[in-house]
Structures are given as C-alpha cells and as structure tokens.
Amino acid sequence: MSKLKIAILDLDMTLVNTIHRFYIVYNRVRRNYGLCEIGFREFIENFREDKLTEILNPLLKIEKERFWKEFRKIYSNFISPYDRPYCGAKETLRYLKGRGLSVIVSTGRETEPEKILKELRHFKLGTYVDEVYTLAQQDPSEEDFLFSRKGILTLILRKHQVSGDETIFVADYWVDMEAGRKAGVITIGVLTGLKSEELLKKHGARYVIKGIWELPNLLSECFSLK
C-alpha cells in the first residue's frame, strides 16, 4: 500500500457537531419557501433517515434542489451557540500533522474558504489545517448529484499530484462516500452524522468508525504513513 500523504476531512458532523445549526437553517429556508417549521425531534428523525428532502412536499423537484442550494449558501452566516468540535477533533488533527500529512478541510457549504478558516480558528482547529475547499470552488457541472464533492476531490489530487491510494477522505454522509469512491480516494465514514454503517458502506465507505477520535487508531493499524 502507498504511504498516505493527504487527509481530507469533512467539516460539519465530522469535525464539528453542527446539528443545531442545521436545524435552524433548515427551518429558516422552509419559511422562505412558505413551509411551516418542524420540531427538533421530527427534524432529527428525518435527518437520521435522510428524508429532509422528502418532507419538503409540495415543492417540485427543481424547487427542492434550489432549497438546498440556498441552504448551503447561508449556512456559514452564523454559528449556533451549541456548535462544538467533536471530542478528539483537535487531537486527531494534531496527530495527522505530526505524522507529516497535509490536512485539508472540505465542506459542502457554498461559501468562501476564508469563512471556513475563520470558523476553524474560532473552534481552535485552524492551526492544524493547511487548506480549505468548499463547493463554491467546484465547477457546477461536476456536481453529478446534490452535494457531491467529486470535483473538489479530483481537484485536490491533481493540485497535489497524489494518487487516490495516498489520500483519505473522512466524512459522515453517504453522498460523500459516493464522491470519494468515484474520485478513487480511500473513504472513511464516521457515524456522528447519524447515518448507519450499512448505508455508508453501501455507498463506498471502505472503513467506518464511530467518530473522528477513532481515526488515529485506524490509521496506525491499517495504513503506512509517510
């Protein structure tokens, strides 16, 4: 196996627990589309079952796509007081840097990388991050399905002149696992995004861990680090 050179880490629900922010913005955009708000328990149930799009009825398919594009543009405009880095997030980033990997944060938010860097500094994580990529940097034609970051992943590989087997992509959503599989990188799913291990593996996760805090052990046991 090739030595790992790059670690690409998702932000929301992987490094930072932003479930309350997700809930607030989701309801805000629902109001923008004339839909009533939903309660937190109903939100969590539909988040877990990946049905937040399904319950946007009676919106048409094209309106639902616009809904999520609006959602991801305004998502970075505020930080919920409940947002917190996951246990072990800082220690994991420090471990990756200590092992000589380039650490890149990628997010499905459609915003300027500088906003993400500012937020990472707010959470005391910015010191350990080399670069940030958001959906705003991806050619829209490369988003083969909503929230796919395949284009960002291939851009990172090309820019750093590394192969997929030298790169890990750690994220919580099945769409990320699909994107990682298509880009040819090593996909690692985390369960903090409330999606099941079976779903993540079905869509391409090579490994699944409980959370970001388990990443150092996985890497030390299963990978060669440069």
C-alpha positions as CSV (number, residue, x, y, z in Angstrom):
1,M,0.0,0.0,0.0
2,S,1.2,3.5,-0.8
3,K,2.1,5.8,2.0
4,L,-0.6,8.3,2.9
5,K,0.2,11.9,2.1
6,I,-3.1,13.8,2.3
7,A,-6.0,13.7,4.7
8,I,-9.2,15.4,3.5
9,L,-11.7,15.9,6.3
10,D,-15.3,16.9,6.1
11,L,-16.3,19.7,8.5
12,D,-20.0,19.5,9.6
13,M,-20.9,16.4,11.6
14,T,-17.4,15.1,11.1
15,L,-15.1,17.6,12.9
16,V,-17.7,19.8,14.4
17,N,-21.2,19.0,15.7
18,T,-23.4,21.5,13.9
19,I,-26.7,19.6,14.1
20,H,-28.5,22.6,15.8
21,R,-27.2,25.0,13.2
22,F,-28.5,22.6,10.5
23,Y,-31.9,22.6,12.2
24,I,-32.1,26.4,12.5
25,V,-31.1,27.0,8.9
26,Y,-33.3,24.2,7.6
27,N,-36.4,25.8,9.2
28,R,-35.3,29.2,8.0
29,V,-35.2,28.1,4.4
30,R,-38.5,26.2,4.9
31,R,-40.1,29.5,5.9
32,N,-38.6,31.2,2.8
33,Y,-40.4,28.6,0.7
34,G,-43.7,29.1,2.5
35,L,-43.4,25.8,4.5
36,C,-44.1,25.5,8.2
37,E,-41.3,24.9,10.6
38,I,-40.8,21.4,12.1
39,G,-39.9,20.5,15.7
40,F,-36.4,19.3,16.6
41,R,-37.5,15.7,17.3
42,E,-39.1,15.4,13.9
43,F,-36.1,17.0,12.3
44,I,-33.7,14.5,13.9
45,E,-35.8,11.6,12.8
46,N,-35.9,12.8,9.2
47,F,-32.2,13.7,9.3
48,R,-31.3,10.2,10.5
49,E,-33.5,8.6,7.8
50,D,-32.2,11.1,5.1
51,K,-35.8,12.3,4.5
52,L,-35.4,16.0,4.9
53,T,-35.8,16.5,1.1
54,E,-38.8,14.1,1.0
55,I,-40.7,16.2,3.6
56,L,-40.3,19.4,1.5
57,N,-43.5,18.5,-0.3
58,P,-45.4,20.0,-2.1
59,L,-42.3,21.6,-3.6
60,L,-41.4,20.4,-7.1
61,K,-38.1,18.6,-7.7
62,I,-36.4,21.7,-9.1
63,E,-37.6,23.8,-6.1
64,K,-36.2,21.2,-3.7
65,E,-32.8,21.5,-5.5
66,R,-33.0,25.3,-5.2
67,F,-33.9,24.9,-1.5
68,W,-30.7,23.0,-0.7
69,K,-28.5,25.4,-2.8
70,E,-30.0,28.3,-0.8
71,F,-29.4,26.4,2.4
72,R,-25.8,25.7,1.8
73,K,-25.1,29.4,0.9
74,I,-26.5,30.8,4.1
75,Y,-25.2,28.0,6.4
76,S,-22.0,29.8,7.3
77,N,-23.6,33.1,8.1
78,F,-23.8,32.3,11.8
79,I,-22.5,29.9,14.5
80,S,-25.0,28.3,16.8
81,P,-24.1,28.5,20.5
82,Y,-24.5,24.7,20.5
83,D,-21.8,24.1,17.9
84,R,-18.9,22.2,19.3
85,P,-15.9,20.3,17.9
86,Y,-16.3,16.6,18.5
87,C,-14.2,15.0,21.2
88,G,-10.8,14.3,19.8
89,A,-11.1,16.5,16.8
90,K,-8.2,18.8,17.7
91,E,-6.1,15.8,18.9
92,T,-6.7,14.0,15.6
93,L,-5.7,17.0,13.5
94,R,-2.6,17.3,15.6
95,Y,-1.8,13.6,15.1
96,L,-2.2,13.9,11.3
97,K,0.1,16.9,11.2
98,G,2.6,15.2,13.4
99,R,2.7,12.2,11.0
100,G,3.6,14.5,8.2
101,L,0.2,14.5,6.3
102,S,-1.2,17.6,4.6
103,V,-4.5,18.3,6.3
104,I,-7.3,19.7,4.1
105,V,-10.8,20.5,5.2
106,S,-13.6,20.2,2.6
107,T,-17.2,21.2,3.1
108,G,-20.4,21.0,1.2
109,R,-21.2,24.6,2.2
110,E,-21.2,27.0,-0.8
111,T,-19.1,29.9,0.7
112,E,-15.7,31.4,0.6
113,P,-12.8,29.3,2.1
114,E,-11.9,32.3,4.2
115,K,-15.2,32.0,6.1
116,I,-14.4,28.4,6.9
117,L,-10.9,29.2,8.0
118,K,-12.3,31.9,10.3
119,E,-14.7,29.3,11.8
120,L,-11.9,26.7,12.2
121,R,-9.9,29.4,14.1
122,H,-13.0,30.1,16.3
123,F,-13.0,26.4,17.3
124,K,-9.3,26.4,17.8
125,L,-8.7,24.0,14.9
126,G,-7.3,26.3,12.3
127,T,-3.6,25.8,13.4
128,Y,-3.7,22.2,12.1
129,V,-5.3,22.8,8.7
130,D,-3.3,23.5,5.6
131,E,-6.1,24.2,3.1
132,V,-9.9,24.6,2.8
133,Y,-12.1,23.7,-0.2
134,T,-15.8,24.5,-0.5
135,L,-18.5,23.8,-3.1
136,A,-18.0,27.4,-4.3
137,Q,-14.7,26.2,-5.8
138,Q,-16.2,23.3,-7.7
139,D,-17.4,23.5,-11.3
140,P,-21.2,23.2,-11.0
141,S,-21.1,20.7,-13.9
142,E,-19.1,18.3,-11.7
143,E,-21.9,18.1,-9.1
144,D,-23.4,15.0,-10.6
145,F,-25.8,14.7,-7.7
146,L,-26.7,17.2,-5.0
147,F,-23.8,17.9,-2.5
148,S,-21.4,15.7,-4.4
149,R,-17.8,16.9,-4.0
150,K,-16.2,14.6,-6.5
151,G,-14.9,17.6,-8.4
152,I,-13.2,19.0,-5.3
153,L,-11.6,15.7,-4.5
154,T,-10.2,15.3,-8.0
155,L,-9.0,18.9,-7.9
156,I,-7.1,18.2,-4.7
157,L,-5.5,15.1,-6.2
158,R,-4.5,17.0,-9.3
159,K,-3.1,20.0,-7.5
160,H,-1.0,18.0,-5.1
161,Q,0.0,15.4,-7.7
162,V,-1.0,12.5,-5.5
163,S,-2.9,9.3,-6.2
164,G,-6.2,8.1,-4.6
165,D,-4.4,5.5,-2.6
166,E,-2.3,8.2,-1.0
167,T,-5.4,10.1,0.1
168,I,-8.0,9.5,2.7
169,F,-11.4,11.3,2.8
170,V,-13.2,11.2,6.1
171,A,-16.9,12.3,6.1
172,D,-20.3,11.4,7.6
173,Y,-22.7,11.4,4.6
174,W,-23.4,8.7,2.0
175,V,-23.1,11.2,-0.8
176,D,-19.5,11.9,0.4
177,M,-18.8,8.1,0.2
178,E,-20.1,8.0,-3.3
179,A,-18.0,11.0,-4.3
180,G,-14.9,9.5,-2.7
181,R,-15.4,6.2,-4.5
182,K,-15.8,7.9,-7.8
183,A,-12.7,10.0,-7.2
184,G,-10.7,6.9,-6.3
185,V,-9.7,8.0,-2.8
186,I,-9.8,5.9,0.4
187,T,-13.1,6.6,2.0
188,I,-13.7,6.6,5.8
189,G,-17.2,7.1,7.1
190,V,-18.0,8.4,10.6
191,L,-21.2,7.6,12.4
192,T,-21.5,11.1,14.1
193,G,-23.7,12.2,11.1
194,L,-26.3,9.7,12.3
195,K,-26.2,7.6,9.1
196,S,-25.8,3.8,9.6
197,E,-22.7,1.9,8.9
198,E,-24.6,-0.2,6.4
199,L,-25.6,2.8,4.4
200,L,-22.1,4.3,4.4
201,K,-20.6,1.0,3.2
202,K,-23.3,0.5,0.6
203,H,-22.2,3.8,-1.0
204,G,-18.5,3.2,-0.9
205,A,-17.1,3.6,2.6
206,R,-14.0,1.4,2.8
207,Y,-13.9,1.8,6.6
208,V,-16.4,3.1,9.1
209,I,-15.5,4.4,12.6
210,K,-17.6,5.8,15.4
211,G,-16.2,9.3,15.2
212,I,-13.1,11.4,14.3
213,W,-11.5,10.4,17.6
214,E,-11.0,6.8,16.3
215,L,-9.1,7.9,13.2
216,P,-5.6,7.8,14.7
217,N,-6.0,4.2,15.8
218,L,-7.4,3.2,12.4
219,L,-4.5,4.8,10.6
220,S,-1.8,3.4,12.9
221,E,-3.3,-0.1,12.5
222,C,-4.2,-0.2,8.8
223,F,-2.0,2.3,6.9
224,S,1.5,3.3,6.2
225,L,2.1,7.0,7.0
226,K,4.9,9.0,5.4
